[in-house]
């Protein structure tokens, strides 16, 4: 009887094909990040993966806030182009 009950439990995980596509997308993003200059890639990683703000990033890099915003904006545009090429 427990086996029959288990057959009716929903599986909330990704299907195999969805997981494979997600892995490929993730790999593409990291490949594209590696194509950016280290300063820009590091800033984008810190913003999106570590949750740092533009102000945090600017202070850490000892650059004006506007400069940091420009670095990140230009880097994101290059990422968009790179990811779109794949």
C-alpha positions as CSV (number, residue, x, y, z in Angstrom):
1,X,0.0,0.0,0.0
2,X,2.8,2.6,0.7
3,X,4.1,2.1,-2.9
4,X,0.7,2.9,-4.3
5,X,0.5,6.1,-2.2
6,X,4.0,7.1,-3.5
7,X,2.8,6.9,-7.1
8,X,0.4,9.8,-6.4
9,X,3.0,12.2,-4.9
10,X,3.8,15.1,-7.2
11,X,7.3,15.6,-8.3
12,X,8.1,19.3,-8.1
13,X,11.6,18.9,-9.6
14,X,12.5,19.9,-13.1
15,X,12.0,17.3,-15.8
16,X,15.3,15.9,-17.3
17,X,15.0,18.0,-20.4
18,X,14.3,21.2,-18.4
19,X,17.2,20.5,-16.1
20,X,19.5,20.0,-19.1
21,X,18.4,23.3,-20.7
22,X,18.9,25.1,-17.4
23,X,22.4,23.7,-17.0
24,X,23.2,24.8,-20.6
25,X,21.9,28.3,-19.9
26,X,23.9,28.5,-16.7
27,X,27.0,27.4,-18.5
28,X,26.5,29.9,-21.3
29,X,26.1,32.7,-18.8
30,X,29.4,31.8,-17.0
31,X,31.2,31.4,-20.4
32,X,30.0,34.9,-21.4
33,X,31.1,36.3,-18.0
34,X,34.6,34.9,-18.6
35,X,34.7,36.9,-21.8
36,X,34.3,40.2,-20.0
37,X,37.3,42.0,-18.5
38,X,37.9,40.8,-14.9
39,X,36.9,44.1,-13.3
40,X,33.5,44.2,-15.0
41,X,32.8,40.4,-14.6
42,X,33.7,40.7,-10.9
43,X,31.4,43.6,-10.4
44,X,28.5,41.8,-12.1
45,X,29.1,38.7,-10.1
46,X,29.2,40.6,-6.9
47,X,26.0,42.5,-7.7
48,X,24.0,39.5,-8.8
49,X,25.4,36.6,-6.8
50,X,26.5,38.4,-3.6
51,X,23.8,41.1,-3.6
52,X,26.1,44.1,-3.5
53,X,24.6,47.4,-4.5
54,X,26.2,49.8,-7.0
55,X,27.3,51.9,-4.0
56,X,28.9,48.9,-2.3
57,X,30.7,48.0,-5.6
58,X,31.9,51.6,-6.2
59,X,33.3,51.8,-2.6
60,X,35.0,48.4,-2.9
61,X,36.6,49.4,-6.2
62,X,37.4,52.9,-5.1
63,X,35.6,54.5,-8.1
64,X,32.8,57.0,-8.4
65,X,29.3,55.6,-8.3
66,X,28.6,56.7,-11.9
67,X,31.7,54.9,-13.1
68,X,30.5,51.7,-11.5
69,X,27.0,52.0,-13.0
70,X,28.6,52.4,-16.4
71,X,30.9,49.4,-16.0
72,X,28.0,47.2,-15.0
73,X,25.6,48.6,-17.6
74,X,28.1,48.0,-20.4
75,X,29.0,44.6,-19.1
76,X,25.3,43.6,-19.0
77,X,24.9,44.7,-22.6
78,X,27.9,42.6,-23.6
79,X,26.5,39.7,-21.7
80,X,23.2,40.1,-23.5
81,X,24.9,40.1,-26.9
82,X,27.0,37.1,-26.0
83,X,24.1,35.1,-24.6
84,X,22.0,36.0,-27.6
85,X,24.7,34.6,-30.0
86,X,24.4,31.2,-28.4
